Amino acid sequence: MPPESLIALWVTLLLVGFGILALTDEFRRRRIGSDVSQDQLFRCVRCASVYTDDAEVERSRCPHCGKTNEAVRF
């Protein structure tokens, strides 16, 4: 087999490998991204517990101590 054919075969296999990696990465991102919830994050000022609640809620009671807290703003 001539060296040009071996180089072309090697480059083709390398490009196919990169294509497969790109596709699996894209599918993994789509699967992970669809599981993201729209809940708000809360941190209790009394017991420092971190918890989530519905997106529509502005204030939420801590499930551990019962203190009402505001959502964490990033």
C-alpha positions as CSV (number, residue, x, y, z in Angstrom):
1,M,0.0,0.0,0.0
2,P,1.5,3.4,-0.9
3,P,2.3,5.8,1.9
4,E,-0.2,8.4,0.5
5,S,-3.0,5.9,0.9
6,L,-2.0,5.1,4.5
7,I,-1.9,8.8,5.4
8,A,-5.3,9.4,3.7
9,L,-6.8,6.4,5.6
10,W,-5.3,7.6,8.9
11,V,-6.6,11.2,8.4
12,T,-10.1,9.8,7.5
13,L,-10.2,7.6,10.5
14,L,-9.1,10.5,12.7
15,L,-11.8,12.8,11.3
16,V,-14.5,10.1,11.8
17,G,-13.3,9.6,15.4
18,F,-13.6,13.3,16.1
19,G,-17.0,13.4,14.5
20,I,-18.3,10.5,16.7
21,L,-16.9,12.3,19.8
22,A,-18.6,15.6,18.8
23,L,-22.0,13.8,18.2
24,T,-21.8,12.0,21.6
25,D,-20.9,15.2,23.3
26,E,-23.9,17.0,21.7
27,F,-26.3,14.3,22.6
28,R,-25.0,14.3,26.2
29,R,-25.4,18.1,26.5
30,R,-29.0,17.9,25.2
31,R,-29.9,15.1,27.6
32,I,-28.4,17.0,30.6
33,G,-29.8,20.3,29.6
34,S,-33.4,19.0,29.4
35,D,-33.3,17.9,33.1
36,V,-32.6,21.4,34.5
37,S,-35.4,22.4,36.7
38,Q,-36.8,25.9,36.9
39,D,-37.0,25.9,40.7
40,Q,-35.5,28.8,42.8
41,L,-32.7,28.3,45.2
42,F,-33.1,29.4,48.8
43,R,-30.7,29.6,51.7
44,C,-32.0,29.8,55.2
45,V,-30.6,32.7,57.3
46,R,-31.2,30.9,60.5
47,C,-29.9,27.3,60.0
48,A,-27.9,27.8,56.7
49,S,-29.9,25.0,55.0
50,V,-30.0,25.2,51.2
51,Y,-33.2,24.1,49.4
52,T,-35.3,24.7,46.3
53,D,-38.9,25.7,45.8
54,D,-41.2,26.5,42.8
55,A,-40.2,29.2,40.4
56,E,-43.3,31.3,41.2
57,V,-42.6,31.5,44.9
58,E,-40.8,34.7,46.1
59,R,-40.4,33.6,49.7
60,S,-40.3,30.1,51.1
61,R,-40.3,28.4,54.5
62,C,-37.2,26.4,55.4
63,P,-38.0,22.7,55.6
64,H,-35.7,22.3,58.7
65,C,-36.5,25.2,61.0
66,G,-39.5,26.9,59.4
67,K,-37.9,30.4,58.9
68,T,-39.3,32.2,55.9
69,N,-36.5,33.1,53.4
70,E,-36.0,35.0,50.1
71,A,-34.6,33.4,47.0
72,V,-30.9,33.6,46.4
73,R,-30.0,36.0,43.6
74,F,-27.0,35.4,41.4
